[in-house]
Amino acid sequence: MKNFKVFLNLFLITAILIVNSCKKSDDSKSAVTDTKKSISKKWIIENRKSTLSSDYIWFEFNLDDIYIIGKTDGTILSGSYTISDDTKSIILTNYGVMTINTLSDTEFAFSLKLNNSTDSITLSATPAQVIASSSKTDMFCRNWNLDKTTDSDTTILYPNTESTKLEVIFSNYGTYFVTNVYKDGTTEYLNRQWKWKDQSETIICYGDLTCNCTGDNEVTIVELTNTLLKMNEDGELYFLSPVKKTKSAQTIHNSINTSRKPNLFGF
């Protein structure tokens, strides 16, 4: 009987330890999820609160684990990111580590240490203006793969002999970002802005710095569902499907300053 009591006590202690361990793991996952939701914005750098802020214009994060960085020299950087279990750091794959100092709805202050540097810089940012939420906006703003383009003469499928992937991000901060991965291993980016033409939300306009609707920069949304985005620009149709999430987002890191351009929406 005495041995049974000892065994029972050990069993109870083990069970308590397992429960506490699971609870800590769940709490950590919940904290990471909350932090990801908080940073998933387009953050505009504030010069007056930052050191070396002239190097950076904005940082953007989305819920699909992708970051995009806009620099003052015209360079665009992008890749996957992860948040540390203690939610104190954001690891920008192949670029650097952000240490979070302040994170709220109105301010994101952090230290950034690049992978090839021993020094860090301090940056402070505020969120850009968000596009008003609607059922169409929420469905439109995600990561899309271009599957094919068609016009009266030709159909081009993706991937193909030249390109292994063409991915498009439309964010609810007006970012329109294209990643084209070529068969030769090179990656090219294009960053532009987008907005709805009017309240009907059937036409988007795009531009480099601004996107005033002029008729030459307009794309009609033919069909928009959870599984398909079909668009028409001057008789050319684009068929896109949502990017499927993987356990770890593909790492991409490159510059917009390249010789070839993805064939999508006016370039």
C-alpha positions as CSV (number, residue, x, y, z in Angstrom):
1,M,0.0,0.0,0.0
2,K,2.8,2.3,0.8
3,N,4.4,1.7,-2.6
4,F,1.1,2.4,-4.3
5,K,0.9,5.8,-2.5
6,V,4.4,6.7,-3.6
7,F,3.6,5.7,-7.2
8,L,0.4,7.7,-7.1
9,N,2.2,10.8,-5.8
10,L,4.8,10.5,-8.6
11,F,2.1,10.1,-11.2
12,L,0.3,13.2,-10.0
13,I,3.5,15.2,-10.0
14,T,4.4,14.1,-13.5
15,A,0.8,14.9,-14.7
16,I,1.0,18.4,-13.2
17,L,4.4,19.0,-14.8
18,I,3.1,17.9,-18.2
19,V,0.0,20.2,-17.9
20,N,2.1,23.2,-16.9
21,S,4.5,22.5,-19.8
22,C,1.6,22.4,-22.3
23,K,0.1,25.5,-20.8
24,K,3.4,27.4,-21.2
25,S,3.7,26.2,-24.8
26,D,0.2,27.3,-25.6
27,D,0.8,30.7,-23.9
28,S,4.0,31.1,-26.0
29,K,2.1,30.3,-29.3
30,S,-0.7,32.7,-28.3
31,A,1.8,35.5,-27.6
32,V,3.6,34.9,-30.9
33,T,0.3,35.0,-32.8
34,D,-0.8,38.2,-31.0
35,T,2.6,39.9,-31.8
36,K,2.3,38.8,-35.5
37,K,-1.1,40.5,-35.7
38,S,0.3,43.6,-34.1
39,I,3.2,44.0,-36.5
40,S,1.2,43.1,-39.6
41,K,1.1,46.7,-40.9
42,K,3.0,49.0,-43.1
43,W,5.2,51.0,-40.8
44,I,6.5,54.5,-41.9
45,I,9.8,55.5,-40.4
46,E,9.8,58.7,-38.3
47,N,13.1,60.6,-38.8
48,R,12.9,62.6,-35.6
49,K,12.9,59.5,-33.5
50,S,15.4,57.4,-35.4
51,T,19.1,57.0,-36.0
52,L,20.3,56.5,-39.6
53,S,16.6,56.7,-40.6
54,S,17.5,58.1,-44.0
55,D,18.4,54.6,-45.1
56,Y,14.8,53.4,-44.7
57,I,11.4,54.6,-45.7
58,W,9.1,51.8,-44.5
59,F,8.8,48.2,-43.3
60,E,5.8,46.1,-44.0
61,F,4.8,42.7,-42.5
62,N,1.9,40.4,-43.4
63,L,0.3,37.4,-41.8
64,D,1.8,35.1,-44.4
65,D,5.3,35.6,-42.7
66,I,6.6,38.0,-45.4
67,Y,8.4,41.2,-44.8
68,I,9.0,44.0,-47.3
69,I,11.4,46.9,-46.8
70,G,11.5,50.1,-48.8
71,K,14.8,52.0,-48.8
72,T,15.5,55.6,-49.8
73,D,17.9,54.5,-52.6
74,G,15.1,52.7,-54.4
75,T,16.1,49.3,-53.2
76,I,13.3,46.9,-52.2
77,L,14.1,44.0,-49.9
78,S,11.8,41.1,-49.0
79,G,11.9,37.7,-47.4
80,S,10.3,35.6,-44.7
81,Y,10.3,36.4,-41.0
82,T,9.8,34.6,-37.7
83,I,9.0,35.9,-34.2
84,S,11.0,34.6,-31.2
85,D,9.2,32.5,-28.6
86,D,9.6,35.3,-26.1
87,T,8.2,37.8,-28.7
88,K,11.1,40.2,-28.1
89,S,12.7,39.7,-31.5
90,I,11.7,39.5,-35.2
91,I,14.2,37.5,-37.3
92,L,14.3,38.8,-40.9
93,T,15.7,35.8,-42.8
94,N,19.0,36.5,-44.5
95,Y,18.9,40.2,-43.4
96,G,18.9,40.9,-39.7
97,V,17.2,40.9,-36.4
98,M,14.8,43.4,-34.9
99,T,14.6,43.8,-31.2
100,I,11.2,45.2,-30.2
101,N,11.4,48.2,-27.9
102,T,7.8,49.5,-28.2
103,L,4.9,47.9,-30.1
104,S,1.4,49.4,-30.0
105,D,-1.4,50.3,-32.4
106,T,0.3,53.7,-33.0
107,E,4.0,53.1,-32.7
108,F,6.6,50.5,-33.5
109,A,10.1,51.3,-32.1
110,F,12.9,48.8,-32.5
111,S,16.6,48.2,-32.9
112,L,17.8,46.6,-36.1
113,K,21.1,44.7,-36.4
114,L,22.0,43.5,-39.8
115,N,23.6,40.1,-40.3
116,N,26.8,41.5,-41.5
117,S,27.1,44.1,-38.8
118,T,28.2,44.3,-35.2
119,D,26.3,47.5,-34.6
120,S,22.5,48.2,-34.4
121,I,20.5,51.2,-35.3
122,T,17.4,52.5,-33.6
123,L,14.2,53.1,-35.6
124,S,10.7,54.3,-34.8
125,A,7.7,54.0,-37.1
126,T,4.0,54.8,-37.2
127,P,1.4,52.8,-39.3
128,A,0.4,53.9,-42.7
129,Q,-3.2,54.7,-43.5
130,V,-5.2,51.5,-44.1
131,I,-7.7,50.9,-46.9
132,A,-11.2,50.7,-45.4
133,S,-12.2,47.1,-44.7
134,S,-14.9,45.5,-46.9
135,S,-15.7,42.0,-48.0
136,K,-13.9,42.6,-51.3
137,T,-10.9,44.3,-49.8
138,D,-10.4,41.6,-47.2
139,M,-10.6,38.9,-50.0
140,F,-8.4,40.8,-52.4
141,C,-5.6,41.6,-49.9
142,R,-3.5,38.5,-49.7
143,N,-0.7,36.7,-51.5
144,W,-1.5,35.4,-54.9
145,N,0.3,33.2,-57.5
146,L,-0.1,34.1,-61.1
147,D,-1.3,30.9,-62.8
148,K,-1.8,32.1,-66.4
149,T,-2.4,35.1,-68.7
150,T,-4.4,35.0,-71.9
151,D,-5.2,37.4,-74.7
152,S,-6.7,37.0,-78.1
153,D,-3.6,35.3,-79.4
154,T,-1.6,33.6,-76.7
155,T,-1.8,31.9,-73.3
156,I,1.1,31.9,-70.9
157,L,1.2,29.5,-68.0
158,Y,3.1,29.8,-64.8
159,P,5.5,28.3,-64.0
160,N,7.0,28.1,-67.5
161,T,10.4,27.7,-69.2
162,E,11.5,31.2,-68.0
163,S,9.8,31.7,-64.6
164,T,9.3,29.3,-61.8
165,K,7.0,31.5,-59.8
166,L,5.3,34.9,-60.0
167,E,3.8,36.0,-56.7
168,V,1.7,39.1,-56.1
169,I,0.9,40.7,-52.8
170,F,-1.9,43.2,-52.5
171,S,-2.0,44.6,-48.9
172,N,-4.7,46.6,-47.2
173,Y,-2.1,49.4,-46.9
174,G,-2.1,49.9,-50.6
175,T,1.0,47.9,-51.4
176,Y,1.2,46.1,-54.7
177,F,4.3,43.9,-54.6
178,V,5.5,41.4,-57.3
179,T,8.1,38.7,-56.9
180,N,9.3,36.9,-60.1
181,V,11.6,33.9,-59.5
182,Y,13.4,32.9,-62.7
183,K,14.7,29.5,-63.7
184,D,18.3,30.8,-63.7
185,G,17.9,31.4,-59.9
186,T,17.6,35.2,-60.1
187,T,14.7,37.0,-58.3
188,E,13.2,40.3,-59.3
189,Y,10.9,42.6,-57.4
190,L,8.5,45.4,-58.3
191,N,6.8,47.6,-55.7
192,R,3.9,49.8,-56.5
193,Q,0.7,51.3,-54.9
194,W,-2.9,50.3,-55.6
195,K,-6.4,51.6,-54.6
196,W,-10.0,51.1,-55.6
197,K,-11.2,53.4,-58.3
198,D,-14.5,54.0,-56.6
199,Q,-16.9,52.5,-54.0
200,S,-18.1,49.8,-56.4
201,E,-14.7,48.1,-55.8
202,T,-14.6,46.5,-59.3
203,I,-11.6,48.4,-60.7
204,I,-8.1,49.0,-59.1
205,C,-5.7,51.7,-60.1
206,Y,-1.9,51.3,-59.7
207,G,1.1,53.6,-59.8
208,D,4.7,53.9,-58.6
209,L,4.4,56.6,-55.9
210,T,0.8,57.6,-56.3
211,C,-2.1,55.8,-58.1
212,N,-4.5,58.4,-59.5
213,C,-6.9,56.8,-61.9
214,T,-6.1,58.0,-65.4
215,G,-7.6,55.2,-67.5
216,D,-4.2,53.9,-68.5
217,N,-3.5,52.4,-65.1
218,E,-6.8,50.6,-64.4
219,V,-7.5,46.9,-64.0
220,T,-11.0,45.4,-63.9
221,I,-11.7,42.7,-61.3
222,V,-13.7,40.1,-63.4
223,E,-14.0,37.5,-60.6
224,L,-12.9,37.4,-57.0
225,T,-13.4,34.4,-54.7
226,N,-11.5,32.6,-52.0
227,T,-9.9,30.5,-54.7
228,L,-9.6,32.7,-57.8
229,L,-8.7,36.3,-58.8
230,K,-9.4,37.0,-62.4
231,M,-8.5,40.5,-63.8
232,N,-8.7,42.2,-67.1
233,E,-6.3,44.9,-68.3
234,D,-6.9,46.1,-71.9
235,G,-8.1,42.7,-73.0
236,E,-5.4,40.7,-71.3
237,L,-6.8,38.3,-68.6
238,Y,-4.8,37.4,-65.5
239,F,-5.7,34.3,-63.5
240,L,-4.4,34.1,-59.9
241,S,-4.8,31.7,-57.0
242,P,-4.0,32.2,-53.3
243,V,-0.5,31.2,-52.2
244,K,-0.7,28.1,-50.1
245,K,1.0,28.5,-46.7
246,T,3.9,26.2,-45.9
247,K,5.6,25.5,-42.6
248,S,8.3,28.0,-43.5
249,A,7.9,30.7,-46.0
250,Q,10.4,30.7,-48.9
251,T,13.3,33.1,-48.3
252,I,13.7,35.8,-50.8
253,H,16.2,38.7,-50.7
254,N,17.0,40.9,-53.6
255,S,16.7,44.4,-55.1
256,I,14.3,46.1,-57.4
257,N,17.2,47.3,-59.5
258,T,17.2,44.5,-62.2
259,S,17.2,44.3,-65.9
260,R,14.0,42.2,-66.5
261,K,10.5,43.0,-65.3
262,P,7.6,40.7,-64.4
263,N,4.9,40.9,-67.0
264,L,2.0,42.1,-64.9
265,F,0.0,45.3,-65.0
266,G,1.7,47.8,-67.2
267,F,5.3,46.7,-67.1
